């Protein structure tokens, strides 16, 4: 009986030891996993930074405008032409080229039209365009492309007669459109592209 009781107690003790050893092993394994997790967590940001990758937990930063390309662009402004009516430049210089925004037949000092007729507005418009071209280092002779916008295509012939006196041969390439409406109810608007003279 004593031998049997002792054997029973030994079996229970062995089972307890095995259970304790298993718990310790599991605890150690869990501890090692946690430690490894902490080490991985601490290494990941450094790795991400080195690789130029944003960490998954961080939010993407707002988009930023890219730097101006080589040569950049320069705004042109002159008081000898009407001030811009919105968020645009009278003209932009870029890579040896002058891009002139649409020009109206407004008198610069008053910002009112030179007259109601297409003839009056076209004459004033061309004076304004000439002032912008000069301010940007160009002139009518260096214009390579124009775009004419008319409120009424019936004015096409009248505009051509005035237009031809400003552009020497060979005349620049050109597009002409009739539009539904122009700013300030203008009769005509012209934009152009010119080569900057050195």
PyMOL commands that place a pseudoatom at each C-alpha (Angstrom):
pseudoatom trace, name=CA, resn=UNK, resi=1, chain=A, elem=C, hetatm=0, pos=[0.000, 0.000, 0.000]
pseudoatom trace, name=CA, resn=UNK, resi=2, chain=A, elem=C, hetatm=0, pos=[2.782, 2.424, 0.998]
pseudoatom trace, name=CA, resn=UNK, resi=3, chain=A, elem=C, hetatm=0, pos=[4.605, 1.605, -2.203]
pseudoatom trace, name=CA, resn=UNK, resi=4, chain=A, elem=C, hetatm=0, pos=[1.455, 2.172, -4.237]
pseudoatom trace, name=CA, resn=UNK, resi=5, chain=A, elem=C, hetatm=0, pos=[0.735, 5.518, -2.512]
pseudoatom trace, name=CA, resn=UNK, resi=6, chain=A, elem=C, hetatm=0, pos=[4.304, 6.664, -3.062]
pseudoatom trace, name=CA, resn=UNK, resi=7, chain=A, elem=C, hetatm=0, pos=[4.074, 5.706, -6.732]
pseudoatom trace, name=CA, resn=UNK, resi=8, chain=A, elem=C, hetatm=0, pos=[0.830, 7.706, -7.046]
pseudoatom trace, name=CA, resn=UNK, resi=9, chain=A, elem=C, hetatm=0, pos=[2.379, 10.775, -5.396]
pseudoatom trace, name=CA, resn=UNK, resi=10, chain=A, elem=C, hetatm=0, pos=[5.403, 10.462, -7.707]
pseudoatom trace, name=CA, resn=UNK, resi=11, chain=A, elem=C, hetatm=0, pos=[3.171, 10.349, -10.779]
pseudoatom trace, name=CA, resn=UNK, resi=12, chain=A, elem=C, hetatm=0, pos=[1.272, 13.461, -9.635]
pseudoatom trace, name=CA, resn=UNK, resi=13, chain=A, elem=C, hetatm=0, pos=[4.543, 15.276, -8.908]
pseudoatom trace, name=CA, resn=UNK, resi=14, chain=A, elem=C, hetatm=0, pos=[5.894, 14.331, -12.328]
pseudoatom trace, name=CA, resn=UNK, resi=15, chain=A, elem=C, hetatm=0, pos=[2.722, 15.597, -13.982]
pseudoatom trace, name=CA, resn=UNK, resi=16, chain=A, elem=C, hetatm=0, pos=[2.945, 18.874, -12.053]
pseudoatom trace, name=CA, resn=UNK, resi=17, chain=A, elem=C, hetatm=0, pos=[6.590, 19.280, -13.033]
pseudoatom trace, name=CA, resn=UNK, resi=18, chain=A, elem=C, hetatm=0, pos=[5.765, 18.602, -16.654]
pseudoatom trace, name=CA, resn=UNK, resi=19, chain=A, elem=C, hetatm=0, pos=[2.920, 21.118, -16.518]
pseudoatom trace, name=CA, resn=UNK, resi=20, chain=A, elem=C, hetatm=0, pos=[5.155, 23.729, -14.860]
pseudoatom trace, name=CA, resn=UNK, resi=21, chain=A, elem=C, hetatm=0, pos=[7.934, 23.098, -17.358]
pseudoatom trace, name=CA, resn=UNK, resi=22, chain=A, elem=C, hetatm=0, pos=[5.438, 23.454, -20.200]
pseudoatom trace, name=CA, resn=UNK, resi=23, chain=A, elem=C, hetatm=0, pos=[4.136, 26.721, -18.775]
pseudoatom trace, name=CA, resn=UNK, resi=24, chain=A, elem=C, hetatm=0, pos=[7.667, 28.041, -18.337]
pseudoatom trace, name=CA, resn=UNK, resi=25, chain=A, elem=C, hetatm=0, pos=[8.545, 26.987, -21.886]
pseudoatom trace, name=CA, resn=UNK, resi=26, chain=A, elem=C, hetatm=0, pos=[5.416, 28.651, -23.246]
pseudoatom trace, name=CA, resn=UNK, resi=27, chain=A, elem=C, hetatm=0, pos=[6.103, 31.776, -21.207]
pseudoatom trace, name=CA, resn=UNK, resi=28, chain=A, elem=C, hetatm=0, pos=[9.698, 31.896, -22.422]
pseudoatom trace, name=CA, resn=UNK, resi=29, chain=A, elem=C, hetatm=0, pos=[8.558, 31.353, -26.000]
pseudoatom trace, name=CA, resn=UNK, resi=30, chain=A, elem=C, hetatm=0, pos=[5.964, 34.102, -25.621]
pseudoatom trace, name=CA, resn=UNK, resi=31, chain=A, elem=C, hetatm=0, pos=[8.569, 36.368, -24.056]
pseudoatom trace, name=CA, resn=UNK, resi=32, chain=A, elem=C, hetatm=0, pos=[11.013, 35.669, -26.872]
pseudoatom trace, name=CA, resn=UNK, resi=33, chain=A, elem=C, hetatm=0, pos=[8.272, 36.362, -29.446]
pseudoatom trace, name=CA, resn=UNK, resi=34, chain=A, elem=C, hetatm=0, pos=[7.353, 39.607, -27.719]
pseudoatom trace, name=CA, resn=UNK, resi=35, chain=A, elem=C, hetatm=0, pos=[11.005, 40.604, -27.547]
pseudoatom trace, name=CA, resn=UNK, resi=36, chain=A, elem=C, hetatm=0, pos=[11.484, 39.792, -31.195]
pseudoatom trace, name=CA, resn=UNK, resi=37, chain=A, elem=C, hetatm=0, pos=[8.313, 41.746, -32.020]
pseudoatom trace, name=CA, resn=UNK, resi=38, chain=A, elem=C, hetatm=0, pos=[9.670, 44.742, -30.141]
pseudoatom trace, name=CA, resn=UNK, resi=39, chain=A, elem=C, hetatm=0, pos=[13.005, 44.461, -31.934]
pseudoatom trace, name=CA, resn=UNK, resi=40, chain=A, elem=C, hetatm=0, pos=[11.281, 44.151, -35.325]
pseudoatom trace, name=CA, resn=UNK, resi=41, chain=A, elem=C, hetatm=0, pos=[9.031, 47.086, -34.480]
pseudoatom trace, name=CA, resn=UNK, resi=42, chain=A, elem=C, hetatm=0, pos=[12.053, 49.174, -33.546]
pseudoatom trace, name=CA, resn=UNK, resi=43, chain=A, elem=C, hetatm=0, pos=[13.974, 48.183, -36.665]
pseudoatom trace, name=CA, resn=UNK, resi=44, chain=A, elem=C, hetatm=0, pos=[11.142, 48.660, -39.187]
pseudoatom trace, name=CA, resn=UNK, resi=45, chain=A, elem=C, hetatm=0, pos=[10.981, 52.474, -39.010]
pseudoatom trace, name=CA, resn=UNK, resi=46, chain=A, elem=C, hetatm=0, pos=[14.771, 52.686, -39.481]
pseudoatom trace, name=CA, resn=UNK, resi=47, chain=A, elem=C, hetatm=0, pos=[14.579, 50.286, -42.410]
pseudoatom trace, name=CA, resn=UNK, resi=48, chain=A, elem=C, hetatm=0, pos=[11.651, 52.180, -43.913]
pseudoatom trace, name=CA, resn=UNK, resi=49, chain=A, elem=C, hetatm=0, pos=[13.476, 55.473, -43.546]
pseudoatom trace, name=CA, resn=UNK, resi=50, chain=A, elem=C, hetatm=0, pos=[16.603, 54.050, -45.141]
pseudoatom trace, name=CA, resn=UNK, resi=51, chain=A, elem=C, hetatm=0, pos=[14.582, 52.626, -48.012]
pseudoatom trace, name=CA, resn=UNK, resi=52, chain=A, elem=C, hetatm=0, pos=[12.556, 55.806, -48.410]
pseudoatom trace, name=CA, resn=UNK, resi=53, chain=A, elem=C, hetatm=0, pos=[9.296, 54.031, -47.623]
pseudoatom trace, name=CA, resn=UNK, resi=54, chain=A, elem=C, hetatm=0, pos=[6.673, 55.657, -45.429]
pseudoatom trace, name=CA, resn=UNK, resi=55, chain=A, elem=C, hetatm=0, pos=[5.762, 53.558, -42.414]
pseudoatom trace, name=CA, resn=UNK, resi=56, chain=A, elem=C, hetatm=0, pos=[2.347, 51.959, -42.733]
pseudoatom trace, name=CA, resn=UNK, resi=57, chain=A, elem=C, hetatm=0, pos=[1.130, 53.633, -39.557]
pseudoatom trace, name=CA, resn=UNK, resi=58, chain=A, elem=C, hetatm=0, pos=[1.908, 57.147, -40.774]
pseudoatom trace, name=CA, resn=UNK, resi=59, chain=A, elem=C, hetatm=0, pos=[-0.415, 59.183, -42.960]
pseudoatom trace, name=CA, resn=UNK, resi=60, chain=A, elem=C, hetatm=0, pos=[0.711, 60.330, -46.404]
pseudoatom trace, name=CA, resn=UNK, resi=61, chain=A, elem=C, hetatm=0, pos=[1.896, 63.922, -46.425]
pseudoatom trace, name=CA, resn=UNK, resi=62, chain=A, elem=C, hetatm=0, pos=[-0.030, 66.429, -48.565]
pseudoatom trace, name=CA, resn=UNK, resi=63, chain=A, elem=C, hetatm=0, pos=[1.050, 66.687, -52.196]
pseudoatom trace, name=CA, resn=UNK, resi=64, chain=A, elem=C, hetatm=0, pos=[3.475, 69.483, -52.937]
pseudoatom trace, name=CA, resn=UNK, resi=65, chain=A, elem=C, hetatm=0, pos=[4.060, 71.423, -56.135]
pseudoatom trace, name=CA, resn=UNK, resi=66, chain=A, elem=C, hetatm=0, pos=[7.136, 70.164, -57.948]
pseudoatom trace, name=CA, resn=UNK, resi=67, chain=A, elem=C, hetatm=0, pos=[10.085, 72.472, -58.349]
pseudoatom trace, name=CA, resn=UNK, resi=68, chain=A, elem=C, hetatm=0, pos=[10.194, 74.615, -61.470]
pseudoatom trace, name=CA, resn=UNK, resi=69, chain=A, elem=C, hetatm=0, pos=[12.012, 72.905, -64.350]
pseudoatom trace, name=CA, resn=UNK, resi=70, chain=A, elem=C, hetatm=0, pos=[15.426, 74.049, -65.507]
pseudoatom trace, name=CA, resn=UNK, resi=71, chain=A, elem=C, hetatm=0, pos=[15.107, 77.568, -66.831]
pseudoatom trace, name=CA, resn=UNK, resi=72, chain=A, elem=C, hetatm=0, pos=[11.815, 78.053, -64.949]
pseudoatom trace, name=CA, resn=UNK, resi=73, chain=A, elem=C, hetatm=0, pos=[9.234, 80.606, -65.985]
pseudoatom trace, name=CA, resn=UNK, resi=74, chain=A, elem=C, hetatm=0, pos=[8.971, 84.347, -65.509]
pseudoatom trace, name=CA, resn=UNK, resi=75, chain=A, elem=C, hetatm=0, pos=[5.818, 86.438, -65.407]
pseudoatom trace, name=CA, resn=UNK, resi=76, chain=A, elem=C, hetatm=0, pos=[5.673, 89.551, -67.574]
pseudoatom trace, name=CA, resn=UNK, resi=77, chain=A, elem=C, hetatm=0, pos=[3.720, 92.606, -66.432]
pseudoatom trace, name=CA, resn=UNK, resi=78, chain=A, elem=C, hetatm=0, pos=[3.446, 96.083, -67.895]
pseudoatom trace, name=CA, resn=UNK, resi=79, chain=A, elem=C, hetatm=0, pos=[1.290, 99.083, -67.018]
pseudoatom trace, name=CA, resn=UNK, resi=80, chain=A, elem=C, hetatm=0, pos=[1.068, 99.860, -70.747]
pseudoatom trace, name=CA, resn=UNK, resi=81, chain=A, elem=C, hetatm=0, pos=[-1.461, 97.042, -71.140]
pseudoatom trace, name=CA, resn=UNK, resi=82, chain=A, elem=C, hetatm=0, pos=[-4.673, 96.266, -69.227]
pseudoatom trace, name=CA, resn=UNK, resi=83, chain=A, elem=C, hetatm=0, pos=[-4.230, 94.561, -65.869]
pseudoatom trace, name=CA, resn=UNK, resi=84, chain=A, elem=C, hetatm=0, pos=[-5.223, 90.901, -65.680]
pseudoatom trace, name=CA, resn=UNK, resi=85, chain=A, elem=C, hetatm=0, pos=[-8.915, 90.358, -64.962]
pseudoatom trace, name=CA, resn=UNK, resi=86, chain=A, elem=C, hetatm=0, pos=[-8.286, 87.151, -63.025]
pseudoatom trace, name=CA, resn=UNK, resi=87, chain=A, elem=C, hetatm=0, pos=[-5.590, 84.852, -61.622]
pseudoatom trace, name=CA, resn=UNK, resi=88, chain=A, elem=C, hetatm=0, pos=[-3.314, 84.871, -64.658]
pseudoatom trace, name=CA, resn=UNK, resi=89, chain=A, elem=C, hetatm=0, pos=[-0.275, 86.750, -65.967]
pseudoatom trace, name=CA, resn=UNK, resi=90, chain=A, elem=C, hetatm=0, pos=[-0.272, 89.112, -68.929]
pseudoatom trace, name=CA, resn=UNK, resi=91, chain=A, elem=C, hetatm=0, pos=[2.417, 86.838, -70.344]
pseudoatom trace, name=CA, resn=UNK, resi=92, chain=A, elem=C, hetatm=0, pos=[4.897, 84.158, -69.321]
pseudoatom trace, name=CA, resn=UNK, resi=93, chain=A, elem=C, hetatm=0, pos=[8.484, 83.725, -70.493]
pseudoatom trace, name=CA, resn=UNK, resi=94, chain=A, elem=C, hetatm=0, pos=[9.660, 80.108, -70.623]
pseudoatom trace, name=CA, resn=UNK, resi=95, chain=A, elem=C, hetatm=0, pos=[12.463, 78.406, -72.554]
pseudoatom trace, name=CA, resn=UNK, resi=96, chain=A, elem=C, hetatm=0, pos=[12.984, 81.292, -74.953]
pseudoatom trace, name=CA, resn=UNK, resi=97, chain=A, elem=C, hetatm=0, pos=[9.279, 81.611, -75.726]
pseudoatom trace, name=CA, resn=UNK, resi=98, chain=A, elem=C, hetatm=0, pos=[6.730, 84.239, -74.711]
pseudoatom trace, name=CA, resn=UNK, resi=99, chain=A, elem=C, hetatm=0, pos=[3.160, 83.073, -74.074]
pseudoatom trace, name=CA, resn=UNK, resi=100, chain=A, elem=C, hetatm=0, pos=[0.751, 86.016, -74.142]
pseudoatom trace, name=CA, resn=UNK, resi=101, chain=A, elem=C, hetatm=0, pos=[-2.647, 85.626, -72.474]
pseudoatom trace, name=CA, resn=UNK, resi=102, chain=A, elem=C, hetatm=0, pos=[-5.824, 86.680, -74.244]
pseudoatom trace, name=CA, resn=UNK, resi=103, chain=A, elem=C, hetatm=0, pos=[-5.814, 90.455, -74.791]
pseudoatom trace, name=CA, resn=UNK, resi=104, chain=A, elem=C, hetatm=0, pos=[-8.876, 92.711, -74.953]
pseudoatom trace, name=CA, resn=UNK, resi=105, chain=A, elem=C, hetatm=0, pos=[-9.369, 96.180, -76.420]
pseudoatom trace, name=CA, resn=UNK, resi=106, chain=A, elem=C, hetatm=0, pos=[-9.354, 97.890, -73.020]
pseudoatom trace, name=CA, resn=UNK, resi=107, chain=A, elem=C, hetatm=0, pos=[-7.641, 101.217, -72.388]
pseudoatom trace, name=CA, resn=UNK, resi=108, chain=A, elem=C, hetatm=0, pos=[-5.071, 100.467, -69.620]
pseudoatom trace, name=CA, resn=UNK, resi=109, chain=A, elem=C, hetatm=0, pos=[-5.662, 103.685, -67.685]
pseudoatom trace, name=CA, resn=UNK, resi=110, chain=A, elem=C, hetatm=0, pos=[-9.443, 103.353, -67.481]
pseudoatom trace, name=CA, resn=UNK, resi=111, chain=A, elem=C, hetatm=0, pos=[-9.956, 99.589, -67.976]
pseudoatom trace, name=CA, resn=UNK, resi=112, chain=A, elem=C, hetatm=0, pos=[-12.809, 100.489, -70.318]
pseudoatom trace, name=CA, resn=UNK, resi=113, chain=A, elem=C, hetatm=0, pos=[-13.146, 99.530, -73.970]
pseudoatom trace, name=CA, resn=UNK, resi=114, chain=A, elem=C, hetatm=0, pos=[-11.747, 101.952, -76.532]
pseudoatom trace, name=CA, resn=UNK, resi=115, chain=A, elem=C, hetatm=0, pos=[-15.164, 101.844, -78.194]
pseudoatom trace, name=CA, resn=UNK, resi=116, chain=A, elem=C, hetatm=0, pos=[-18.136, 99.651, -78.973]
pseudoatom trace, name=CA, resn=UNK, resi=117, chain=A, elem=C, hetatm=0, pos=[-17.133, 98.690, -82.514]
pseudoatom trace, name=CA, resn=UNK, resi=118, chain=A, elem=C, hetatm=0, pos=[-14.917, 95.745, -83.404]
pseudoatom trace, name=CA, resn=UNK, resi=119, chain=A, elem=C, hetatm=0, pos=[-12.589, 98.153, -85.264]
pseudoatom trace, name=CA, resn=UNK, resi=120, chain=A, elem=C, hetatm=0, pos=[-11.980, 100.273, -82.173]
pseudoatom trace, name=CA, resn=UNK, resi=121, chain=A, elem=C, hetatm=0, pos=[-11.493, 97.273, -79.926]
pseudoatom trace, name=CA, resn=UNK, resi=122, chain=A, elem=C, hetatm=0, pos=[-9.157, 95.530, -82.371]
pseudoatom trace, name=CA, resn=UNK, resi=123, chain=A, elem=C, hetatm=0, pos=[-6.937, 98.597, -82.771]
pseudoatom trace, name=CA, resn=UNK, resi=124, chain=A, elem=C, hetatm=0, pos=[-6.647, 99.032, -78.998]
pseudoatom trace, name=CA, resn=UNK, resi=125, chain=A, elem=C, hetatm=0, pos=[-6.129, 95.302, -78.508]
pseudoatom trace, name=CA, resn=UNK, resi=126, chain=A, elem=C, hetatm=0, pos=[-3.182, 95.291, -80.918]
pseudoatom trace, name=CA, resn=UNK, resi=127, chain=A, elem=C, hetatm=0, pos=[-1.614, 98.254, -79.099]
pseudoatom trace, name=CA, resn=UNK, resi=128, chain=A, elem=C, hetatm=0, pos=[-1.976, 96.383, -75.819]
pseudoatom trace, name=CA, resn=UNK, resi=129, chain=A, elem=C, hetatm=0, pos=[-0.490, 93.233, -77.312]
pseudoatom trace, name=CA, resn=UNK, resi=130, chain=A, elem=C, hetatm=0, pos=[2.450, 95.213, -78.687]
pseudoatom trace, name=CA, resn=UNK, resi=131, chain=A, elem=C, hetatm=0, pos=[3.160, 96.595, -75.205]
pseudoatom trace, name=CA, resn=UNK, resi=132, chain=A, elem=C, hetatm=0, pos=[3.137, 93.107, -73.676]
pseudoatom trace, name=CA, resn=UNK, resi=133, chain=A, elem=C, hetatm=0, pos=[5.353, 91.722, -76.441]
pseudoatom trace, name=CA, resn=UNK, resi=134, chain=A, elem=C, hetatm=0, pos=[7.912, 94.497, -75.879]
pseudoatom trace, name=CA, resn=UNK, resi=135, chain=A, elem=C, hetatm=0, pos=[7.845, 93.972, -72.121]
pseudoatom trace, name=CA, resn=UNK, resi=136, chain=A, elem=C, hetatm=0, pos=[8.523, 90.278, -72.711]
pseudoatom trace, name=CA, resn=UNK, resi=137, chain=A, elem=C, hetatm=0, pos=[11.437, 90.803, -75.110]
pseudoatom trace, name=CA, resn=UNK, resi=138, chain=A, elem=C, hetatm=0, pos=[9.529, 90.115, -78.320]
pseudoatom trace, name=CA, resn=UNK, resi=139, chain=A, elem=C, hetatm=0, pos=[7.599, 91.993, -81.010]
pseudoatom trace, name=CA, resn=UNK, resi=140, chain=A, elem=C, hetatm=0, pos=[5.008, 91.380, -83.720]
pseudoatom trace, name=CA, resn=UNK, resi=141, chain=A, elem=C, hetatm=0, pos=[7.695, 90.101, -86.067]
pseudoatom trace, name=CA, resn=UNK, resi=142, chain=A, elem=C, hetatm=0, pos=[8.603, 87.283, -83.644]
pseudoatom trace, name=CA, resn=UNK, resi=143, chain=A, elem=C, hetatm=0, pos=[5.021, 86.059, -83.118]
pseudoatom trace, name=CA, resn=UNK, resi=144, chain=A, elem=C, hetatm=0, pos=[4.648, 82.481, -84.374]
pseudoatom trace, name=CA, resn=UNK, resi=145, chain=A, elem=C, hetatm=0, pos=[1.032, 81.676, -83.446]
pseudoatom trace, name=CA, resn=UNK, resi=146, chain=A, elem=C, hetatm=0, pos=[-2.131, 83.623, -82.675]
pseudoatom trace, name=CA, resn=UNK, resi=147, chain=A, elem=C, hetatm=0, pos=[-5.628, 82.620, -81.656]
pseudoatom trace, name=CA, resn=UNK, resi=148, chain=A, elem=C, hetatm=0, pos=[-8.494, 85.002, -82.410]
pseudoatom trace, name=CA, resn=UNK, resi=149, chain=A, elem=C, hetatm=0, pos=[-11.815, 84.730, -80.595]
pseudoatom trace, name=CA, resn=UNK, resi=150, chain=A, elem=C, hetatm=0, pos=[-14.749, 86.670, -82.020]
pseudoatom trace, name=CA, resn=UNK, resi=151, chain=A, elem=C, hetatm=0, pos=[-18.168, 87.313, -80.557]
pseudoatom trace, name=CA, resn=UNK, resi=152, chain=A, elem=C, hetatm=0, pos=[-19.473, 87.421, -84.137]
pseudoatom trace, name=CA, resn=UNK, resi=153, chain=A, elem=C, hetatm=0, pos=[-17.729, 85.693, -87.037]
pseudoatom trace, name=CA, resn=UNK, resi=154, chain=A, elem=C, hetatm=0, pos=[-19.252, 88.312, -89.333]
pseudoatom trace, name=CA, resn=UNK, resi=155, chain=A, elem=C, hetatm=0, pos=[-16.461, 90.604, -88.063]
pseudoatom trace, name=CA, resn=UNK, resi=156, chain=A, elem=C, hetatm=0, pos=[-13.826, 88.290, -89.561]
pseudoatom trace, name=CA, resn=UNK, resi=157, chain=A, elem=C, hetatm=0, pos=[-13.104, 90.433, -92.643]
pseudoatom trace, name=CA, resn=UNK, resi=158, chain=A, elem=C, hetatm=0, pos=[-12.927, 93.690, -90.692]
pseudoatom trace, name=CA, resn=UNK, resi=159, chain=A, elem=C, hetatm=0, pos=[-10.532, 92.196, -88.151]
pseudoatom trace, name=CA, resn=UNK, resi=160, chain=A, elem=C, hetatm=0, pos=[-8.330, 90.755, -90.910]
pseudoatom trace, name=CA, resn=UNK, resi=161, chain=A, elem=C, hetatm=0, pos=[-7.740, 94.192, -92.441]
pseudoatom trace, name=CA, resn=UNK, resi=162, chain=A, elem=C, hetatm=0, pos=[-6.492, 95.631, -89.130]
pseudoatom trace, name=CA, resn=UNK, resi=163, chain=A, elem=C, hetatm=0, pos=[-4.637, 92.451, -88.149]
pseudoatom trace, name=CA, resn=UNK, resi=164, chain=A, elem=C, hetatm=0, pos=[-2.665, 92.394, -91.425]
pseudoatom trace, name=CA, resn=UNK, resi=165, chain=A, elem=C, hetatm=0, pos=[-1.157, 95.825, -90.741]
pseudoatom trace, name=CA, resn=UNK, resi=166, chain=A, elem=C, hetatm=0, pos=[0.565, 94.517, -87.604]
pseudoatom trace, name=CA, resn=UNK, resi=167, chain=A, elem=C, hetatm=0, pos=[2.048, 91.241, -88.795]
pseudoatom trace, name=CA, resn=UNK, resi=168, chain=A, elem=C, hetatm=0, pos=[4.684, 91.286, -91.546]
pseudoatom trace, name=CA, resn=UNK, resi=169, chain=A, elem=C, hetatm=0, pos=[5.030, 88.358, -93.926]
pseudoatom trace, name=CA, resn=UNK, resi=170, chain=A, elem=C, hetatm=0, pos=[5.307, 85.547, -93.300]
pseudoatom trace, name=CA, resn=UNK, resi=171, chain=A, elem=C, hetatm=0, pos=[2.266, 85.957, -91.072]
pseudoatom trace, name=CA, resn=UNK, resi=172, chain=A, elem=C, hetatm=0, pos=[2.128, 83.761, -87.959]
pseudoatom trace, name=CA, resn=UNK, resi=173, chain=A, elem=C, hetatm=0, pos=[0.071, 80.581, -87.830]
pseudoatom trace, name=CA, resn=UNK, resi=174, chain=A, elem=C, hetatm=0, pos=[-3.447, 81.347, -86.654]
pseudoatom trace, name=CA, resn=UNK, resi=175, chain=A, elem=C, hetatm=0, pos=[-6.747, 79.925, -85.470]
pseudoatom trace, name=CA, resn=UNK, resi=176, chain=A, elem=C, hetatm=0, pos=[-10.019, 81.886, -85.406]
pseudoatom trace, name=CA, resn=UNK, resi=177, chain=A, elem=C, hetatm=0, pos=[-13.186, 80.967, -83.528]
pseudoatom trace, name=CA, resn=UNK, resi=178, chain=A, elem=C, hetatm=0, pos=[-16.598, 82.412, -82.891]
pseudoatom trace, name=CA, resn=UNK, resi=179, chain=A, elem=C, hetatm=0, pos=[-17.399, 81.997, -79.206]
pseudoatom trace, name=CA, resn=UNK, resi=180, chain=A, elem=C, hetatm=0, pos=[-20.587, 82.246, -77.180]
pseudoatom trace, name=CA, resn=UNK, resi=181, chain=A, elem=C, hetatm=0, pos=[-19.287, 85.194, -75.148]
pseudoatom trace, name=CA, resn=UNK, resi=182, chain=A, elem=C, hetatm=0, pos=[-16.076, 86.983, -74.170]
pseudoatom trace, name=CA, resn=UNK, resi=183, chain=A, elem=C, hetatm=0, pos=[-15.060, 88.685, -70.893]
pseudoatom trace, name=CA, resn=UNK, resi=184, chain=A, elem=C, hetatm=0, pos=[-16.824, 92.008, -70.304]
pseudoatom trace, name=CA, resn=UNK, resi=185, chain=A, elem=C, hetatm=0, pos=[-18.853, 91.329, -73.473]
pseudoatom trace, name=CA, resn=UNK, resi=186, chain=A, elem=C, hetatm=0, pos=[-15.855, 92.156, -75.639]
pseudoatom trace, name=CA, resn=UNK, resi=187, chain=A, elem=C, hetatm=0, pos=[-16.159, 91.910, -79.424]
pseudoatom trace, name=CA, resn=UNK, resi=188, chain=A, elem=C, hetatm=0, pos=[-12.734, 90.329, -79.838]
pseudoatom trace, name=CA, resn=UNK, resi=189, chain=A, elem=C, hetatm=0, pos=[-9.899, 88.692, -77.871]
pseudoatom trace, name=CA, resn=UNK, resi=190, chain=A, elem=C, hetatm=0, pos=[-6.511, 87.554, -79.191]
pseudoatom trace, name=CA, resn=UNK, resi=191, chain=A, elem=C, hetatm=0, pos=[-3.742, 85.501, -77.580]
pseudoatom trace, name=CA, resn=UNK, resi=192, chain=A, elem=C, hetatm=0, pos=[-0.355, 84.731, -79.069]
pseudoatom trace, name=CA, resn=UNK, resi=193, chain=A, elem=C, hetatm=0, pos=[2.949, 82.896, -78.771]
pseudoatom trace, name=CA, resn=UNK, resi=194, chain=A, elem=C, hetatm=0, pos=[6.206, 84.611, -79.730]
pseudoatom trace, name=CA, resn=UNK, resi=195, chain=A, elem=C, hetatm=0, pos=[9.911, 83.872, -79.761]
pseudoatom trace, name=CA, resn=UNK, resi=196, chain=A, elem=C, hetatm=0, pos=[11.928, 86.011, -77.358]
pseudoatom trace, name=CA, resn=UNK, resi=197, chain=A, elem=C, hetatm=0, pos=[14.571, 88.024, -79.178]
pseudoatom trace, name=CA, resn=UNK, resi=198, chain=A, elem=C, hetatm=0, pos=[18.105, 87.864, -77.766]
for i in range(1, 198): cmd.bond("trace and resi %d" % i, "trace and resi %d" % (i + 1))
show_as sticks, trace
zoom trace
